[in-house]
């Protein structure tokens, strides 16, 4: 399941609150990893953002998604 949808469903957040929480999480994680990994963190979160608003993930995207392993 998409992170934004989980924030909305499990935490009862509105879409706006979920997006803001997502942005805070992204900045937090980026600040906790070494600089050389910041590009990887950006890619992870960009992938999550790209999938936001879709009806779900495909098997192909799950195969390449580090969060699904």
QUINOR-V632043 format. One record per backbone hydrogen bond with DSSP energy under -0.5 kcal/mol. CO is the residue of the C=O (numbers start at 1). NH is the residue of the N-H. E is the energy in kcal/mol with one decimal. If there is no record, write none. Layout:
CO|NH|E ; CO|NH|E
This chain:
2|6|-2.3 ; 3|7|-2.5 ; 4|8|-1.9 ; 5|9|-3.0 ; 6|10|-3.0 ; 6|11|-0.7 ; 7|11|-1.0 ; 7|13|-1.4 ; 8|12|-0.6 ; 14|18|-2.7 ; 15|19|-2.5 ; 16|20|-2.1 ; 17|21|-2.6 ; 18|22|-2.5 ; 19|23|-2.3 ; 20|24|-2.2 ; 21|25|-2.7 ; 22|26|-2.6 ; 23|27|-2.3 ; 24|28|-2.5 ; 25|29|-2.9 ; 26|30|-2.5 ; 27|31|-1.8 ; 28|32|-0.8 ; 29|32|-1.1 ; 29|33|-1.0 ; 34|37|-2.3 ; 35|38|-1.6 ; 37|41|-2.2 ; 38|42|-2.3 ; 39|43|-2.0 ; 40|44|-2.5 ; 41|45|-2.5 ; 42|46|-2.5 ; 43|47|-2.6 ; 44|48|-1.9 ; 45|49|-2.7 ; 46|50|-2.6 ; 47|51|-1.7 ; 48|52|-1.0 ; 51|54|-2.1 ; 58|62|-2.1 ; 59|63|-2.0 ; 60|64|-1.2 ; 62|65|-0.9 ; 64|66|-0.6 ; 65|68|-1.5 ; 66|69|-1.1
